[in-house]
Amino acid sequence: MRILSNIVAFALFFIFVAMLVLFMFPKADPNPSFLLQSNSQSGKEEPLPTMLHPLVEKYRDDLVTRAEKKGIDVVITEGHRTEERQNELYERGRSTDGRVVTNAKAGESYHNYGLAIDFALRTSKGDVVWDTERDGNGNGKSDWMEVVAIAKDMGFEWGGDWVSFKDYPHLQMDFGLTIRDLKRGERPEIDEYAEE
């Protein structure tokens, strides 16, 4: 009898834990729509952006100009990214040749919302490089890290600071929005973030 009561108690405990887990981690939408996202504030459908956010675009141009003044030629290698491009990059190193360059599928990258850019450096010979130690302007500092410092000063978050997946060319401005917020249709206001 004691064994039976222990089995019943264990079964009840297991059911309780399972219900608690299901309550704390509800099932995600099995059919998410990345083309049209519901705007949680207005209830209307919001399409994904098709270009960089105007402030990110301005700061991108300012970054290139400020780096140029330090003798560093910055090349923007990626900006807004379509879903197709994002999935193509995600498959790299997985189902296609090459090394893994992102852990984000379509709709999971700030690039898809026009809030991120990637950069590289151009040498005096015109080669585009991703050399984080190069000192092309000869001032004793890494050109890459000088660009990162300028970007951070402007409000960009640098992918090289991430713990789980270092993305050294990546710069983003999230405006306080998570990918989850963006998937739900929230978008940064243009005027709200102007700091001039």
GROMACS elastic network, one bead per residue, 0.5 to 0.9 nm:
[ bonds ]
;  ai    aj funct       b0    kb
    1     4     6  0.51350   500
    1     5     6  0.63099   500
    1     6     6  0.86935   500
    2     5     6  0.51628   500
    2     6     6  0.62440   500
    2     7     6  0.86959   500
    3     6     6  0.50719   500
    3     7     6  0.62178   500
    3     8     6  0.86907   500
    4     7     6  0.50673   500
    4     8     6  0.62141   500
    4     9     6  0.85625   500
    5     8     6  0.50678   500
    5     9     6  0.60482   500
    5    10     6  0.85096   500
    6     9     6  0.50263   500
    6    10     6  0.60383   500
    6    11     6  0.85274   500
    7    10     6  0.50802   500
    7    11     6  0.61047   500
    7    12     6  0.85952   500
    8    11     6  0.50657   500
    8    12     6  0.61322   500
    8    13     6  0.85216   500
    9    12     6  0.51612   500
    9    13     6  0.61110   500
    9    14     6  0.85877   500
   10    13     6  0.50213   500
   10    14     6  0.60816   500
   10    15     6  0.86058   500
   11    14     6  0.50463   500
   11    15     6  0.61622   500
   11    16     6  0.85613   500
   12    15     6  0.51047   500
   12    16     6  0.61235   500
   12    17     6  0.86610   500
   13    16     6  0.50514   500
   13    17     6  0.62115   500
   13    18     6  0.86005   500
   14    17     6  0.51676   500
   14    18     6  0.61237   500
   14    19     6  0.86102   500
   15    18     6  0.50806   500
   15    19     6  0.61391   500
   15    20     6  0.85375   500
   16    19     6  0.51944   500
   16    20     6  0.61310   500
   16    21     6  0.86738   500
   17    21     6  0.61598   500
   17    22     6  0.86138   500
   18    21     6  0.51595   500
   18    22     6  0.62077   500
   18    23     6  0.85698   500
   19    22     6  0.50712   500
   19    23     6  0.60517   500
   19    24     6  0.85692   500
   20    23     6  0.50659   500
   20    24     6  0.61147   500
   20    25     6  0.84990   500
   21    24     6  0.51265   500
   21    25     6  0.59114   500
   21    26     6  0.82040   500
   22    25     6  0.52050   500
   22    26     6  0.55418   500
   22    27     6  0.76246   500
   23    26     6  0.57918   500
   25    28     6  0.85972   500
   27    30     6  0.81149   500
   28    31     6  0.87290   500
   28    32     6  0.85537   500
   29    32     6  0.57537   500
   32    37     6  0.86145   500
   32   183     6  0.88285   500
   33    36     6  0.58759   500
   33    37     6  0.63753   500
   33    38     6  0.89713   500
   33   183     6  0.85035   500
   34    37     6  0.62707   500
   34    47     6  0.83235   500
   34    48     6  0.74144   500
   34    83     6  0.83168   500
   34   106     6  0.77033   500
   34   107     6  0.59830   500
   34   183     6  0.70534   500
   35    46     6  0.84046   500
   35    47     6  0.59310   500
   35    48     6  0.60645   500
   35    83     6  0.87345   500
   35   107     6  0.87488   500
   36    45     6  0.57619   500
   36    46     6  0.54322   500
   36    48     6  0.65513   500
   36   183     6  0.88150   500
   36   185     6  0.79591   500
   37    40     6  0.89451   500
   37    44     6  0.83714   500
   37    45     6  0.54716   500
   37    46     6  0.50445   500
   37    47     6  0.62138   500
   37    48     6  0.74030   500
   37   182     6  0.81496   500
   37   183     6  0.59868   500
   37   184     6  0.54665   500
   37   186     6  0.85643   500
   38    41     6  0.87256   500
   38    42     6  0.83630   500
   38    43     6  0.61051   500
   38    44     6  0.57841   500
   38    46     6  0.58976   500
   38    47     6  0.87108   500
   38   183     6  0.79505   500
   38   184     6  0.53867   500
   38   185     6  0.50400   500
   38   186     6  0.82931   500
   39    42     6  0.55888   500
   39    43     6  0.51403   500
   39    44     6  0.54503   500
   39    45     6  0.58852   500
   39    46     6  0.59916   500
   39   182     6  0.88786   500
   39   183     6  0.88206   500
   39   184     6  0.58064   500
   39   186     6  0.57466   500
   39   187     6  0.85651   500
   40    43     6  0.54502   500
   40    44     6  0.78629   500
   40   181     6  0.87527   500
   40   184     6  0.62425   500
   40   185     6  0.64587   500
   40   186     6  0.68811   500
   41    44     6  0.82419   500
   41   185     6  0.85518   500
   41   186     6  0.77348   500
   42    45     6  0.85776   500
   44   185     6  0.86666   500
   45   185     6  0.73476   500
   46    49     6  0.87473   500
   46   184     6  0.86542   500
   46   185     6  0.55600   500
   46   186     6  0.82525   500
   46   187     6  0.88939   500
   47    50     6  0.86785   500
   47   185     6  0.78690   500
   48   107     6  0.87439   500
   48   112     6  0.73379   500
   48   113     6  0.62895   500
   48   114     6  0.88190   500
   48   182     6  0.89215   500
   48   183     6  0.87849   500
   48   185     6  0.81936   500
   49    52     6  0.75633   500
   49    53     6  0.80247   500
   49    80     6  0.82532   500
   49   112     6  0.73225   500
   49   113     6  0.54767   500
   49   114     6  0.63260   500
   50    80     6  0.69452   500
   50    81     6  0.80311   500
   50    82     6  0.74775   500
   50   112     6  0.81315   500
   50   113     6  0.76981   500
   50   114     6  0.71832   500
   51    54     6  0.85101   500
   51    57     6  0.88817   500
   51    79     6  0.78903   500
   51    80     6  0.53242   500
   51    81     6  0.80689   500
   51   112     6  0.87791   500
   51   113     6  0.78499   500
   51   114     6  0.54929   500
   52    55     6  0.81443   500
   52    56     6  0.63261   500
   52    57     6  0.57165   500
   52    79     6  0.65601   500
   52    80     6  0.53114   500
   52    81     6  0.89541   500
   52   111     6  0.81882   500
   52   113     6  0.74163   500
   52   115     6  0.61625   500
   52   116     6  0.76862   500
   52   117     6  0.86223   500
   53    56     6  0.52480   500
   53    57     6  0.60900   500
   53    58     6  0.86689   500
   53    80     6  0.86318   500
   53   113     6  0.78048   500
   53   114     6  0.51741   500
   53   115     6  0.59706   500
   53   116     6  0.88546   500
   53   188     6  0.84916   500
   53   190     6  0.78550   500
   54    58     6  0.61689   500
   54    59     6  0.86412   500
   54   114     6  0.87684   500
   54   190     6  0.70496   500
   55    58     6  0.50154   500
   55    59     6  0.61157   500
   55    60     6  0.84085   500
   55   115     6  0.88636   500
   55   190     6  0.69295   500
   55   193     6  0.78721   500
   55   194     6  0.72477   500
   56    59     6  0.50797   500
   56    60     6  0.59188   500
   56    61     6  0.86195   500
   56   114     6  0.77029   500
   56   115     6  0.61904   500
   56   116     6  0.73638   500
   56   117     6  0.83318   500
   56   156     6  0.88199   500
   56   172     6  0.81314   500
   56   173     6  0.70031   500
   57    60     6  0.50187   500
   57    61     6  0.63826   500
   57    62     6  0.86717   500
   57    79     6  0.86859   500
   57   114     6  0.86930   500
   57   115     6  0.86865   500
   57   117     6  0.89764   500
   58    61     6  0.52444   500
   58    62     6  0.61939   500
   58    63     6  0.85896   500
   59    63     6  0.58838   500
   59    64     6  0.85530   500
   59   151     6  0.83356   500
   59   154     6  0.71616   500
   59   155     6  0.88610   500
   59   156     6  0.87636   500
   60    63     6  0.51112   500
   60    64     6  0.64387   500
   60    65     6  0.87757   500
   60    76     6  0.81171   500
   60   117     6  0.76422   500
   60   151     6  0.86018   500
   61    64     6  0.52383   500
   61    65     6  0.63010   500
   61    66     6  0.86741   500
   62    65     6  0.50201   500
   62    66     6  0.59666   500
   62    67     6  0.84360   500
   62   154     6  0.88827   500
   63    66     6  0.51784   500
   63    67     6  0.60444   500
   63    68     6  0.84261   500
   63    74     6  0.82488   500
   63   147     6  0.75946   500
   63   150     6  0.67887   500
   63   151     6  0.63775   500
   63   154     6  0.80418   500
   64    67     6  0.52625   500
   64    68     6  0.60775   500
   64    69     6  0.87975   500
   64    72     6  0.83952   500
   64    73     6  0.73020   500
   64    74     6  0.56175   500
   64    75     6  0.76730   500
   64    76     6  0.83508   500
   64   147     6  0.86159   500
   65    68     6  0.50175   500
   65    69     6  0.64257   500
   65    70     6  0.89963   500
   65    73     6  0.88621   500
   65    74     6  0.86556   500
   66    69     6  0.52275   500
   66    70     6  0.68689   500
   66    72     6  0.87011   500
   66   147     6  0.86108   500
   66   150     6  0.74900   500
   67    70     6  0.51695   500
   67    71     6  0.65515   500
   67    72     6  0.51275   500
   67    73     6  0.67384   500
   67    74     6  0.68457   500
   67   143     6  0.87572   500
   67   146     6  0.77864   500
   67   147     6  0.61966   500
   67   150     6  0.74984   500
   68    73     6  0.55873   500
   68    74     6  0.73559   500
   69    72     6  0.72656   500
   70    73     6  0.88355   500
   70   137     6  0.73528   500
   70   143     6  0.89493   500
   70   146     6  0.86834   500
   71   136     6  0.78818   500
   71   137     6  0.54074   500
   71   138     6  0.89716   500
   71   143     6  0.88728   500
   72   121     6  0.73906   500
   72   122     6  0.79181   500
   72   123     6  0.86000   500
   72   136     6  0.71465   500
   72   137     6  0.64099   500
   72   143     6  0.65502   500
   72   144     6  0.87684   500
   72   146     6  0.87004   500
   72   147     6  0.80322   500
   73   120     6  0.86983   500
   73   121     6  0.57962   500
   73   122     6  0.53374   500
   73   123     6  0.72408   500
   73   124     6  0.84785   500
   74   119     6  0.66785   500
   74   120     6  0.59767   500
   74   122     6  0.62003   500
   74   147     6  0.80243   500
   75   118     6  0.85945   500
   75   119     6  0.55383   500
   75   120     6  0.51717   500
   75   121     6  0.56093   500
   75   122     6  0.64255   500
   75   128     6  0.75017   500
   76    79     6  0.73047   500
   76   117     6  0.69250   500
   76   118     6  0.58551   500
   76   120     6  0.64222   500
   76   121     6  0.85594   500
   77   117     6  0.75359   500
   77   118     6  0.54805   500
   77   119     6  0.52265   500
   77   120     6  0.66056   500
   77   169     6  0.87317   500
   78    81     6  0.73207   500
   78   111     6  0.81877   500
   78   116     6  0.81836   500
   78   117     6  0.53840   500
   78   119     6  0.70102   500
   78   170     6  0.88739   500
   79   111     6  0.62760   500
   79   112     6  0.88078   500
   79   114     6  0.68135   500
   79   115     6  0.79781   500
   79   116     6  0.60101   500
   79   118     6  0.65155   500
   80   110     6  0.83810   500
   80   112     6  0.58729   500
   80   113     6  0.68465   500
   80   115     6  0.72809   500
   80   116     6  0.68847   500
   80   117     6  0.71943   500
   81    84     6  0.81077   500
   81    85     6  0.60647   500
   81    86     6  0.62744   500
   81   106     6  0.89583   500
   81   109     6  0.86084   500
   81   110     6  0.87271   500
   81   111     6  0.51818   500
   81   113     6  0.78138   500
   81   114     6  0.72862   500
   81   116     6  0.89146   500
   82    85     6  0.52007   500
   82    86     6  0.61956   500
   82    87     6  0.86711   500
   82   106     6  0.78053   500
   82   107     6  0.89687   500
   82   111     6  0.81042   500
   82   112     6  0.59438   500
   82   113     6  0.89365   500
   83    86     6  0.50238   500
   83    87     6  0.61464   500
   83    88     6  0.84944   500
   83   105     6  0.80426   500
   83   107     6  0.67093   500
   83   112     6  0.66867   500
   84    87     6  0.52509   500
   84    88     6  0.61280   500
   84    89     6  0.87151   500
   84   106     6  0.72281   500
   85    89     6  0.62291   500
   85    90     6  0.85522   500
   85   106     6  0.81137   500
   86    89     6  0.51863   500
   86    90     6  0.61136   500
   86    91     6  0.87112   500
   86   102     6  0.86589   500
   86   104     6  0.74952   500
   86   105     6  0.60775   500
   86   106     6  0.51896   500
   86   107     6  0.81194   500
   86   108     6  0.87920   500
   86   109     6  0.78513   500
   86   111     6  0.83078   500
   86   112     6  0.75721   500
   87    91     6  0.61562   500
   87    92     6  0.87286   500
   87   104     6  0.81356   500
   87   105     6  0.54744   500
   87   106     6  0.55088   500
   88    91     6  0.53148   500
   88    92     6  0.66081   500
   88    96     6  0.87651   500
   88   105     6  0.88334   500
   89    92     6  0.52170   500
   89    93     6  0.86620   500
   89   100     6  0.79809   500
   89   101     6  0.66265   500
   89   102     6  0.66633   500
   89   104     6  0.86615   500
   89   105     6  0.82970   500
   90    93     6  0.79018   500
   90    94     6  0.75846   500
   90   100     6  0.72013   500
   90   101     6  0.69706   500
   90   102     6  0.55693   500
   90   103     6  0.63114   500
   90   104     6  0.63320   500
   90   105     6  0.57829   500
   90   106     6  0.82531   500
   91    94     6  0.50553   500
   91    95     6  0.53484   500
   91    96     6  0.59116   500
   91    97     6  0.86175   500
   91   100     6  0.77218   500
   91   101     6  0.89098   500
   91   102     6  0.87258   500
   91   105     6  0.86648   500
   92    95     6  0.64764   500
   92    96     6  0.50172   500
   92    97     6  0.59809   500
   92    98     6  0.56058   500
   92    99     6  0.61317   500
   92   100     6  0.54723   500
   92   101     6  0.68078   500
   92   102     6  0.82796   500
   93    96     6  0.56304   500
   93    97     6  0.54095   500
   93   101     6  0.75720   500
   94    97     6  0.74157   500
   94    98     6  0.81801   500
   94    99     6  0.79097   500
   94   100     6  0.68634   500
   96    99     6  0.88979   500
   98   101     6  0.85900   500
  100   103     6  0.76903   500
  101   167     6  0.79685   500
  102   105     6  0.80193   500
  102   165     6  0.81670   500
  102   167     6  0.79698   500
  103   108     6  0.87646   500
  103   109     6  0.89024   500
  103   165     6  0.79363   500
  104   107     6  0.78364   500
  104   108     6  0.51593   500
  104   109     6  0.56433   500
  105   108     6  0.54526   500
  105   109     6  0.70959   500
  106   109     6  0.68506   500
  106   112     6  0.71324   500
  107   110     6  0.80174   500
  107   111     6  0.86903   500
  107   112     6  0.59490   500
  107   113     6  0.79375   500
  107   179     6  0.78572   500
  107   182     6  0.85771   500
  107   183     6  0.69166   500
  108   111     6  0.85628   500
  108   112     6  0.74160   500
  108   179     6  0.61209   500
  108   180     6  0.83196   500
  108   183     6  0.81222   500
  109   112     6  0.55282   500
  109   113     6  0.74253   500
  109   115     6  0.88740   500
  109   116     6  0.82918   500
  109   179     6  0.71445   500
  110   113     6  0.52874   500
  110   114     6  0.65059   500
  110   115     6  0.52138   500
  110   116     6  0.54493   500
  110   117     6  0.87656   500
  110   172     6  0.68974   500
  110   173     6  0.81442   500
  110   174     6  0.73351   500
  110   178     6  0.88995   500
  110   179     6  0.70913   500
  110   182     6  0.86880   500
  111   114     6  0.51257   500
  111   115     6  0.56175   500
  111   117     6  0.67712   500
  111   172     6  0.80376   500
  112   115     6  0.75828   500
  112   116     6  0.81852   500
  113   116     6  0.78593   500
  113   182     6  0.74987   500
  113   187     6  0.84139   500
  114   117     6  0.81942   500
  115   171     6  0.86685   500
  115   172     6  0.56908   500
  115   173     6  0.55182   500
  115   174     6  0.64408   500
  115   175     6  0.86915   500
  116   156     6  0.87008   500
  116   170     6  0.71037   500
  116   171     6  0.56053   500
  116   173     6  0.63655   500
  116   174     6  0.82516   500
  117   169     6  0.80894   500
  117   170     6  0.59986   500
  117   171     6  0.53722   500
  117   172     6  0.63242   500
  118   168     6  0.84701   500
  118   171     6  0.60432   500
  118   172     6  0.85989   500
  119   130     6  0.82505   500
  119   168     6  0.87391   500
  119   169     6  0.50779   500
  119   170     6  0.68233   500
  119   171     6  0.79836   500
  120   128     6  0.64699   500
  120   129     6  0.58583   500
  120   130     6  0.52734   500
  120   131     6  0.80708   500
  120   144     6  0.81041   500
  120   169     6  0.64842   500
  121   127     6  0.81622   500
  121   128     6  0.55588   500
  121   129     6  0.52872   500
  121   130     6  0.63567   500
  121   131     6  0.76615   500
  121   143     6  0.81717   500
  121   144     6  0.75354   500
  122   125     6  0.78454   500
  122   126     6  0.56523   500
  122   127     6  0.54291   500
  122   129     6  0.61743   500
  122   130     6  0.89102   500
  123   126     6  0.51507   500
  123   127     6  0.52593   500
  123   128     6  0.64454   500
  123   129     6  0.72989   500
  123   136     6  0.71453   500
  124   127     6  0.74748   500
  124   136     6  0.80775   500
  129   132     6  0.88296   500
  130   134     6  0.89072   500
  130   144     6  0.82561   500
  130   168     6  0.86052   500
  130   169     6  0.76065   500
  131   134     6  0.56137   500
  131   142     6  0.89864   500
  131   143     6  0.87524   500
  131   144     6  0.72317   500
  132   135     6  0.88424   500
  132   142     6  0.66047   500
  132   143     6  0.72488   500
  132   145     6  0.69932   500
  132   168     6  0.81767   500
  133   141     6  0.81619   500
  133   142     6  0.50013   500
  133   143     6  0.71355   500
  133   144     6  0.67959   500
  133   145     6  0.80507   500
  134   137     6  0.88542   500
  134   141     6  0.81791   500
  134   142     6  0.54513   500
  134   143     6  0.59750   500
  134   144     6  0.71158   500
  135   138     6  0.54216   500
  135   139     6  0.69923   500
  135   140     6  0.64649   500
  135   141     6  0.59026   500
  135   143     6  0.52522   500
  135   144     6  0.81868   500
  136   139     6  0.81789   500
  136   141     6  0.89997   500
  136   142     6  0.80987   500
  136   143     6  0.66085   500
  137   140     6  0.82173   500
  137   141     6  0.84469   500
  137   142     6  0.89096   500
  137   143     6  0.72141   500
  138   141     6  0.74628   500
  138   142     6  0.89805   500
  138   143     6  0.89129   500
  139   142     6  0.83967   500
  139   143     6  0.88248   500
  140   143     6  0.89790   500
  141   144     6  0.86204   500
  141   145     6  0.75832   500
  141   146     6  0.71771   500
  142   145     6  0.52903   500
  142   146     6  0.62722   500
  142   147     6  0.87777   500
  143   147     6  0.62895   500
  143   148     6  0.86474   500
  144   147     6  0.52276   500
  144   148     6  0.62888   500
  144   149     6  0.87340   500
  144   169     6  0.89759   500
  145   149     6  0.60555   500
  145   150     6  0.85751   500
  146   149     6  0.50927   500
  146   150     6  0.63266   500
  146   151     6  0.86412   500
  147   150     6  0.51345   500
  147   151     6  0.61361   500
  147   152     6  0.86191   500
  148   151     6  0.50077   500
  148   152     6  0.60772   500
  148   153     6  0.84901   500
  148   156     6  0.86489   500
  148   158     6  0.69939   500
  148   171     6  0.83798   500
  149   152     6  0.51726   500
  149   153     6  0.61112   500
  149   154     6  0.86664   500
  150   153     6  0.50878   500
  150   154     6  0.63719   500
  150   155     6  0.89309   500
  150   156     6  0.88450   500
  151   154     6  0.50892   500
  151   155     6  0.64947   500
  151   156     6  0.53201   500
  151   157     6  0.77391   500
  151   158     6  0.78769   500
  151   171     6  0.75481   500
  152   155     6  0.50422   500
  152   157     6  0.61652   500
  152   158     6  0.70880   500
  152   171     6  0.86549   500
  153   156     6  0.73376   500
  155   172     6  0.85817   500
  155   173     6  0.68734   500
  156   171     6  0.57614   500
  156   172     6  0.52735   500
  156   173     6  0.51518   500
  156   174     6  0.83805   500
  157   160     6  0.88862   500
  157   161     6  0.80673   500
  157   170     6  0.82809   500
  157   171     6  0.55465   500
  157   172     6  0.51967   500
  157   173     6  0.61736   500
  157   174     6  0.80810   500
  158   161     6  0.57919   500
  158   162     6  0.76313   500
  158   167     6  0.78778   500
  158   168     6  0.72170   500
  158   169     6  0.79896   500
  158   170     6  0.59627   500
  158   172     6  0.67209   500
  159   162     6  0.54246   500
  159   163     6  0.89740   500
  159   165     6  0.79536   500
  159   166     6  0.58630   500
  159   168     6  0.54556   500
  159   169     6  0.70331   500
  159   171     6  0.61335   500
  159   172     6  0.79340   500
  160   163     6  0.81875   500
  160   165     6  0.81490   500
  160   167     6  0.51594   500
  160   169     6  0.76247   500
  160   170     6  0.74379   500
  160   171     6  0.88411   500
  161   166     6  0.68496   500
  161   167     6  0.81901   500
  161   168     6  0.82100   500
  162   165     6  0.60590   500
  162   166     6  0.55077   500
  162   167     6  0.74667   500
  163   166     6  0.66330   500
  167   170     6  0.55606   500
  167   171     6  0.87586   500
  168   171     6  0.83395   500
  173   176     6  0.83365   500
  174   177     6  0.53817   500
  174   178     6  0.70074   500
  174   179     6  0.86713   500
  174   188     6  0.83192   500
  175   178     6  0.86748   500
  175   187     6  0.88704   500
  175   188     6  0.63049   500
  175   189     6  0.89791   500
  175   193     6  0.76473   500
  176   188     6  0.84764   500
  177   180     6  0.79169   500
  177   181     6  0.57375   500
  177   182     6  0.66881   500
  177   186     6  0.77457   500
  177   187     6  0.78732   500
  177   188     6  0.76908   500
  178   181     6  0.50567   500
  178   182     6  0.63742   500
  178   183     6  0.86302   500
  179   183     6  0.60494   500
  179   184     6  0.85588   500
  180   183     6  0.50729   500
  180   184     6  0.62965   500
  180   185     6  0.88804   500
  180   186     6  0.89635   500
  181   184     6  0.51394   500
  181   185     6  0.66269   500
  181   186     6  0.55213   500
  181   187     6  0.80720   500
  182   185     6  0.51162   500
  182   187     6  0.62563   500
  183   186     6  0.73212   500
  188   191     6  0.89671   500
  188   192     6  0.76696   500
  188   193     6  0.78644   500
  189   192     6  0.52783   500
  189   193     6  0.68486   500
  190   193     6  0.60321   500
  190   194     6  0.68107   500
  191   194     6  0.53775   500
  191   195     6  0.88764   500
  192   195     6  0.85821   500
